[in-house]
Amino acid sequence: MTQEKFCPQCGTKLPADAVFCRNCGYKFSEQPQTPQQTQPTPTPQPTSTSTNRWAFLNNPNFKKWATIGGVVIGLALVVIITMNVIFQKQQEAKQKAEQASIARVSRSRSSSESKIQSTERRLSKDAVDVVTNMIQDDFDLDAEATDVTVERHTGGDHYSGYASVEDDYGDSTSVDINITDVKYEKSVSVEIPDTSKLYDEFDSND
């Protein structure tokens, strides 16, 4: 017995091996497909921040670079501290050298000034008789030097100052003088640039 089938679209009776419906053109090869159910997308579970942090810290590469970074920072600190200590030592040494230099200059200056002062005192004492001899013997005046003051060192063996002069009658004056320390003769040379005051003030020995 020949099997028959019906078109599911128009209901026409057709042979069992019919591929198309002669009435409506339905294709028997087109089977309605059952729609597949869409699987729900799984909701991502939140990852624990603390767990990720500890996992990162326990990572061997992190530990390696952390160690290297620590060593580098430590070496940098050692270098900085060492350079700071060296700089401070250099500054202290420089300061001490400057202080020692100032002290040497001060001692040398004090020694030089002390020598000059000592020389000035000696010249002041020795020049009194020289000035008196000049007034009485060279200028023929009735007066004598009572005191000589050396005011300044003018260079080399030369000094300048003034002499106080008076006579037996109480008349007095002062004159500028130049003094030379004649070391090779162990003597003193005196020059009176202006003698007019002496002649105006004192009388002749005659």
Secondary structure as UniProt FT lines:
FT   STRAND          4..6
FT   TURN            8..10
FT   STRAND          13..15
FT   TURN            16..17
FT   TURN            22..24
FT   TURN            28..29
FT   HELIX           49..57
FT   HELIX           60..133
FT   HELIX           134..138
FT   STRAND          144..155
FT   TURN            156..157
FT   STRAND          158..166
FT   TURN            168..169
FT   STRAND          172..182
FT   HELIX           183..185
FT   STRAND          187..191
FT   HELIX           196..201
//
